[in-house]
Amino acid sequence: MPELPEVETVRRMLAEAVPGRRVARANVSGKRLRTSSLVRLPTQLRARTFAMPRRIGKFLLLDLDGGFTLLSHLGMSGRWLFWPPGRKPDAALEHVHLKIAFADGAALWFQDVRRFGMLRVLPTAKLARDASLRLLGPDPLAEPRDGDALRAAARGSRTSIKVWLLDQRRIAGLGNIYASEVLFRAGVDPRRRAGALDAEAWRRVAREVPAVLEESIARMGTTFSSYRTLWNEPGQYGEQLLVYDRGGEPCRSCGTPVRRIVQAGRSTYFCPTCQRARPRRSSPRPRLSNR
């Protein structure tokens, strides 16, 4: 599933492509995305002009004139694709559920093979009350929190720190890939209870959350299968991953084989040496020569 860095990469590209462009027409497939029908989208989008897109966690907010917003979530396999004026969209593409034709000849399509994505138009003024957004926690880039704030939020929690970080009510946008990377770089065992972490451990976690996310955004995110940018390019951060999807391979810091375990139905990768159960005083330092 695309996580915050992938969605932010798409948002930044959309910010260069769609603001000021007016919708001439829109067409949808006859299939549903997640639980919503797309049948009303062509009427809701027609003659609307796009403003600057925003993001909250993993959600894209594509603001339109007239006080409306196209709310988008990429789900498991969704992606936006853009063609400037003079370039024809790829007619051979399958599983395209929204096709927007702009008045100037540009085109914006939403493709989603597995159909877990979301596309809904709603009044911008009602976004904060929408069921998809109202329970989200702070965005870690828009509203970064220090270690004390995170520790206070986790006080009394008996769930593991890895599962706690994945709770979108706690931190909006942090997903499975980057939670594993954050905990490795912070030197924290993913099995430790969130409520039992000391102040120093939380300080390291708070430092690494935005650092990992920003580094991934700088490389357009991570692609394992379907994620692509607006220009159909794969993300380049995969080669920088230190533990995620590296089960059995040597740790890039100490050489110990990286372990894979399952937590709340999700794969977790960690180094049992660099991420000891007892608190560490320093973060592991990867050996860049082994990348």
N, C-alpha and C positions, 0 to 999 in steps of 0.2 A: 504493500500500500504506500503510495506517495505520502511523505511526511512533510513537516514544516519546510525544510530546505527546498524540496522539490516544488511545493506549492508557491513558496516565495519566489523561486526562480521563474515560474510561469507568470506570477503577478508582475514582476519587474519587466518581463518581456511584453506582456499585455499593456503595461503602462506606456510603452513606446509605440504600440501598434494601434490601439483602439480609441483613445480619447478624441472626441470631436467627430468621430465617424457616425453617420446616420444610417440606420437599418432601412434598406429598401424592401426587403422581404426575408422571411424566415420559413424554413420547412423542417418538419420533424418526422422521425420514423414512427411507425405504429406501435412501438414497444414502450414499456414503462421502464423508468430508472428507479432502482430501489423500490419505493412504495408510491411514487407519484407519477401521474400521467403527464405527458408533454403536450396534450392536445390544445391547450390554451396558449402555449408559448408564441406561436406565430402572430396572433392578434395582440398579445401583450407587448411584443417587441417591435412590431411594425411602426416605422417612422420615429422610433426612439433614438436618441443620440447618447453614445457612451461617454461617461466621464472617467476620472482617474480611478482605476481599480484599487480595492483594498483587500486586506487579509486579516482574519482572526483565526489563529491556530491553523487547522488544515482547511478552512473554508475560504473561498474566494468570494468577494463581494464586488460585483460588477455594477457600479452605480450607473443609472440612466437618468435622463432628464425627466421632468415631471414628477419627481419624488418617488421613483421606483428603483429597485435593485434586483439584479439577476443573481441569486444565491447559488453558488456552485461548489460541489465537493467532488473530488476525483475518484473517490471510492477505492476500489482495488486496481482498476485498469483504465480509468478515464484519462483523457488528455485533450487539450485544446490545440488546434492547429490553425495557422494563419497564412493567408496568401495575399500579398500586396497587389494593387491594381496592375493589370497586365500579365499576371501569372494565373494560370488556370488551376483550380484544385484538382487533386488526384482522384479522378472519377472511379478508379478501381478500389478505393478504400471501402472496406466493409465496416459494419457496426457503427455507422455514423448516425447519431440520434438527433443532432441539431445542426442545421446548415444556415448560417447567417450570410446574406449578401448585402454588402454596404452600397450606398448610393454612388460612391466613387469607383466601384469595381472591385474593391478588396473583398475578401471572404474570411469568415471565422467559423470553424467547424468543431463540434464536440464528438469525439469518438470514445466508445466505452464497450469493450468486448464482453465483459462480465456483467455489466449493467448494475453495478453497485453504486454508481455515482449519483449525483443530485443536480437538478436544474429546476429552480423555482423562481418566479417573479413575485415580489411582494413589496408593499409600501416600505420605503426606507425608514420611516418613522417607527415602524413596528418591528424592526430587526431585533432590538434588544429583548423583546418579549417572545421572539420565535423559539419554538421548542428545540430547534437545532443549535441555537447559540446561547440561550439564557443560562445554561448550567456550566458553560465553559469557564475554566480558571483563567488566570492572567496569561497573556501571550508572553513567552520568555524573551522575546526581542523587543516588543513594544513596551512591556512592563517588567523588566528584569528585577528579580528579587535577590537579596543577599542571603548568606547562610543563616543568619538569625531568623529572617522571615520564613524561609523554607522549614527550618527546624520547628518554629512555632506552629506552622501549618500541619506538620506531621506529628505533633505531640500526642502521645497516647496510641498512635497507630501500631497495630500488630502485623500489618502486611509487610511483605518484603520491600526493600527500597526500590528494586527494579519494578515491581508491580505498582508501587506508589507513584513512580515517575510516569508510568503509562496512563494513569488515571487523568482523563481530559478535564475533570473537574478541578484538578490540582494544578496542572500545567497544560495549557492548550497548545497542541501541535507536536509535542515530543512523542516520538514513536519508538518502535522496537529496535530499529537499527541504532539510532542515536542514543537511546538510553544505555545500551550495552557499551557504546563507545565512551560516553560520559563517565560511567562507573569505572571503566578501566583506567581512564586518564586521571580520575580522582582517587584511584587506589582503594575502592570500596567494594567489598564482597556483595554481589547482587542478592544474596540470600539473607543478609542482615535485616532485622526489623527496622523500618523507617523511624519508628518512635524511639529506637534505642541508639541511633547515631549521635555521636557527640558533636559539639560545635565546630571542631576543626574539620571533621568529615563533611559536614554540611557546607562549610566554607569552600571546600574543594569542589563539591558538587555544584554549588552555585556559580563558581568561577568557570567550570568546564561546560555547563549547559549552553550559554551563549557562544562560547569559543568554538565548540564543535559545530554548532548550527551555522555560524558565520563562515567557518572554513568550508563546510559543505556547499553553502550557497555560492561561495566564490568559485566552486567547481561545478556549478549547475546541478548539484544534488547527486544522488546515487541511482544507478540503473541496474536492476537485476534481470528484469524481463520486459515489462511493457512501458515503463515510464519514459516519456520523451519530452523535450522542451517544445515551445511554441513553433520552433523551426524544425521539429522532428529529429532533434539531436539527443543522444543519450547523455545522462549525467556522468561526470568524470571523477566523482569522489570515491568510487568503489576501490580504486587502487590505494587509497589512503587509509582504508579501514584497518584498525589495529587488531580487533578481535572478532567483530561480527562476521559470520559465515566462514570462520577460519578454524572450525573445530578440528582438533588433532594436529594442526600445524604449530610450529614453534612460536612461542610468544616473541614479539619483536623487541621486547625489553630484556627478558631473562632466558629465553629458550625453552621454558617449560611448555609442554603441549597445551594449547588452548582447549578448554572444556566447553561442551555444549550440554545444557540442561533445559528442561521445560518448566516454565513458570506461568501459571494461569493460561495454559494452552499455547504459549508463545515461546519460541526458542530464545535462550539466553546464552551468550558466549562470554567467557571470562578466563582470566589466568589465575589459577589457584595459588600461585606464588606471589604475584604482584598485587593480588586482591585478597590478602589474607583476611580471615574473619575478625581478627583483632585490628584495631585502628592503626593506620600507618601515619608516619610523620611527613612523608613526601610522596608525590605522585610518581608512577612508573615513567621511565624515559625510554621511548622506543628507539631501537637501533635502526637508523634510517638506511644503513647500508644493506639491510636484509629485505628491503621493500622490493 
